[in-house]
Amino acid sequence: MSQRAVHSSFLTFLMGVSFFGLILVMMLAINPPIMQVDFPWRKPLIGLIFGSICMLGIVAVFFPKQCSGMFHSGKGKRYIGSNTDNLVSHGTFPTLRGHHPDCKGFSAHVTQIKGKTLCAACTGLLLGAIIALAGTILYFFDDWQIAQNSLLAVFVGVLGVGLGLFQFKFRSFVRLFFNTFFVTGVFFVLFGIDQVVQSLFVDLFLVALTVFWLLTRILLSQWDHWRICHTCRTPCEIREKRKKGDYYLRLNA
C-alpha cells in the first residue's frame, strides 16, 4: 500500500473516531448515566488539566518553532514561524506569510488584520484558547452555574467541534471563526457534560477526547498542506520535499 493510501486510511480512521466521540457526547447529554461517581475535588482537578491544555495551545501559537521542535527534527524546522515580510510568489525557496508559503494555493490560510498577514487558523485557535481559559477559570474555580443551559451548551459545543474539524474547507475570516469556535466548542462540551453528569471519570474521558480532537484537527491541516503542494505545478523547495514524501513538513495549522 502506498504512503498516500496509508495516510488517507489513517485520517479516515481519525475522523470516524472523532465523530463517534461527538455522537457519544450527545448521548451522554441526553441520557446521563444513573450511577454517578463524584469526588469533591473533581472541578479544580479538571479545570487545572483543561486550563493547562489551553495554556499550552496559547504558547504553541506564539512559539510555533520551539513547540514543533518537541515533536519534529530535521530540515523542515526552518520553515516554521518565519517573520519575513518579503512577498515573492515563487522561487527555489518561497518566502512565508503568516508562516505559510507566499503562494495562491495558501491564500485561504491567511488573513489581513490592520495591514499584517496572519495565519487565520492560529489566530482563531489563540482567540478560542483565551476564551476557553477564561471560561475554565469562571466555571471550574469560581463556581459559575449554568445548569439550565448545560444541554444547549453541549449541542453548541458539538457543532463547534464538528465545524472546526472541517475548517480547512473555508477561507480567511471564516476559517478564523471556525477555529475559534472549535476551541470554545470543546470547552462548551466539557462544562456542559460536567454539569449534567458530574463524574470525574467522564470528565477525564472528555479531556482525553479533547486531545484526540486536537490531534485530528492538526493532522487534517497537515494533510491539507500536503494536498495543496502536491497539486501545485510551480516548482519550489517546499513542494519538492512534500512530493518526495515529507508528508508532515513542519508548517503549522
C-alpha positions in Angstrom: 0.0 0.0 0.0 1.4 3.5 -0.9 2.3 6.0 1.7 -0.6 8.3 0.4 -3.1 5.5 0.9 -1.9 4.8 4.4 -2.2 8.4 5.3 -5.7 8.6 3.8 -6.8 5.5 5.7 -5.4 6.8 8.9 -7.2 10.2 8.5 -10.4 8.4 7.7 -10.0 6.4 11.0 -9.3 9.6 13.0 -12.3 11.3 11.5 -14.5 8.3 12.2 -13.4 8.1 15.9 -13.8 11.9 16.3 -17.4 11.9 15.1 -18.2 8.8 17.1 -17.0 10.7 20.1 -19.3 13.6 19.2 -22.3 11.2 19.0 -21.3 9.7 22.3 -21.1 13.2 23.9 -24.7 13.9 22.7 -25.9 10.6 24.1 -24.3 11.4 27.5 -26.0 14.8 27.5 -29.5 13.4 26.6 -29.2 10.2 28.7 -26.7 10.8 31.5 -25.7 7.7 33.5 -27.8 7.0 36.6 -24.8 5.8 38.7 -22.5 8.8 39.1 -19.2 8.6 40.9 -18.1 12.0 42.0 -15.2 13.5 44.1 -15.1 16.8 45.9 -12.0 17.9 44.1 -13.4 17.0 40.6 -13.9 20.5 39.3 -10.5 22.0 40.3 -8.6 19.0 39.0 -10.4 19.0 35.6 -10.1 22.8 35.5 -6.3 22.5 36.1 -5.9 19.9 33.4 -8.0 21.6 30.8 -6.6 25.0 31.6 -3.1 23.6 31.1 -4.1 22.4 27.7 -5.4 25.9 26.8 -2.1 27.4 28.1 -0.1 25.0 26.0 -2.1 26.0 23.0 -1.5 29.7 23.6 2.2 29.1 23.9 2.2 27.0 20.7 0.7 29.9 18.8 3.3 32.4 20.0 6.3 30.0 19.8 5.5 27.5 17.0 9.1 26.7 16.2 10.0 25.8 19.7 6.8 23.7 20.3 7.1 22.0 16.9 10.7 21.1 17.7 9.5 19.0 20.6 7.9 16.6 18.1 10.0 17.0 15.0 13.6 17.3 13.9 15.2 17.8 10.6 15.4 20.2 7.8 11.7 21.1 7.8 12.1 23.1 11.0 13.4 26.1 9.2 10.1 26.7 7.6 8.2 27.4 10.8 7.2 30.8 12.0 9.2 32.9 9.6 8.8 36.6 10.2 9.8 37.6 6.7 7.7 40.4 5.1 9.0 39.9 1.6 6.2 39.0 -0.8 7.6 36.8 -3.5 5.2 34.5 -5.2 7.5 31.6 -6.1 11.2 30.7 -6.2 13.6 28.0 -5.3 12.7 28.7 -1.7 9.4 30.7 -1.3 9.1 33.3 1.4 6.4 32.9 4.0 3.4 35.0 5.0 1.6 34.1 8.3 4.1 31.1 8.3 2.5 29.8 5.1 4.2 29.9 1.7 3.5 33.0 -0.3 1.5 31.1 -2.8 -2.0 31.5 -4.1 -2.7 27.9 -3.0 -2.3 29.1 0.6 -4.2 32.4 0.2 -7.2 30.9 2.1 -4.9 30.1 5.0 -4.0 33.7 5.9 -6.0 36.8 6.8 -5.2 40.5 6.8 -5.7 42.4 10.1 -4.5 46.0 10.3 -2.2 45.5 7.4 -0.5 42.4 8.9 -0.7 39.0 7.4 -1.6 36.4 10.0 -2.4 32.7 9.9 -6.2 32.5 10.1 -6.1 29.1 11.9 -3.5 30.1 14.5 -5.3 33.4 15.2 -8.6 31.6 15.6 -7.1 28.9 17.9 -5.5 31.7 20.0 -8.8 33.5 20.5 -10.6 30.3 21.2 -8.0 29.2 23.8 -8.2 32.6 25.6 -12.0 32.4 25.7 -11.9 28.8 26.9 -9.3 29.6 29.5 -11.4 32.4 30.9 -14.4 30.1 30.9 -12.4 27.4 32.7 -11.5 29.9 35.5 -15.1 31.0 35.9 -16.7 27.6 35.9 -14.1 25.3 37.5 -12.6 27.7 40.0 -15.3 30.4 40.6 -18.4 28.2 40.8 -20.1 29.7 37.7 -23.5 28.0 37.5 -25.2 27.4 34.1 -27.2 24.3 34.9 -30.3 25.4 33.0 -28.3 25.9 29.8 -26.0 22.9 30.0 -27.7 20.8 27.4 -27.7 23.7 24.9 -24.0 24.2 25.7 -23.3 20.6 24.8 -25.1 20.9 21.4 -23.4 24.2 20.6 -20.0 22.6 21.6 -20.6 19.6 19.4 -21.4 21.9 16.5 -18.3 23.9 17.1 -16.0 20.8 17.2 -17.6 19.4 14.0 -17.2 22.6 12.1 -13.7 23.1 13.4 -12.6 19.7 12.0 -13.6 20.9 8.6 -12.1 24.4 9.0 -9.6 23.7 6.1 -12.5 23.8 3.7 -13.0 27.6 4.3 -11.2 30.8 3.7 -9.7 33.7 5.7 -12.1 35.1 8.4 -14.5 32.1 8.1 -11.5 29.8 8.8 -10.5 32.1 11.7 -14.0 32.0 13.2 -14.3 28.2 12.9 -11.0 27.6 14.6 -12.2 29.9 17.4 -15.5 28.1 17.6 -13.6 24.8 17.6 -11.7 25.5 20.9 -14.7 27.2 22.6 -16.9 24.3 21.4 -14.6 21.9 23.2 -15.0 23.9 26.4 -18.8 24.0 26.0 -18.8 20.2 25.7 -16.7 19.8 28.8 -18.6 22.1 31.1 -22.0 21.1 29.7 -21.4 17.4 30.3 -19.8 18.2 33.7 -23.0 19.9 34.8 -25.2 17.1 33.6 -23.1 14.0 34.6 -20.9 15.4 37.4 -18.5 12.5 37.1 -14.7 12.6 37.4 -14.2 9.6 35.1 -16.5 11.1 32.4 -14.6 14.4 32.7 -11.3 12.7 32.3 -12.6 10.8 29.3 -13.7 14.1 27.7 -10.3 15.6 28.3 -8.7 12.7 26.5 -11.3 13.1 23.7 -10.3 16.7 23.5 -6.7 15.8 23.0 -7.8 13.4 20.3 -9.9 16.0 18.5 -6.9 18.4 18.6 -4.6 15.8 17.1 -7.1 15.0 14.4 -7.5 18.7 13.6 -3.7 19.2 13.3 -3.2 16.1 11.1 -6.1 17.2 8.8 -4.4 20.6 8.4 -1.0 18.9 7.6 -2.8 16.7 5.1 -4.4 19.9 3.5 -0.9 21.5 3.2 0.5 18.4 1.5 -2.5 18.3 -0.8 -2.0 21.9 -1.9 1.7 21.4 -2.6 1.1 18.0 -4.3 -1.3 19.6 -6.9 0.8 22.7 -7.4 2.6 22.9 -10.7 5.1 25.6 -9.8 8.4 24.2 -8.5 9.7 25.3 -5.2 11.7 23.7 -2.4 8.7 23.1 -0.1 6.7 21.4 -3.0 9.6 19.1 -3.9 10.1 18.0 -0.3 6.4 17.1 0.0 6.3 15.3 -3.3 9.2 13.2 -2.1 7.1 12.0 0.8 7.8 14.5 3.6 4.1 14.5 4.4 4.5 16.1 7.8 6.6 19.1 6.7 6.8 21.4 9.6 4.2 24.0 8.7 1.6 24.6 11.5 -2.2 24.8 11.4 
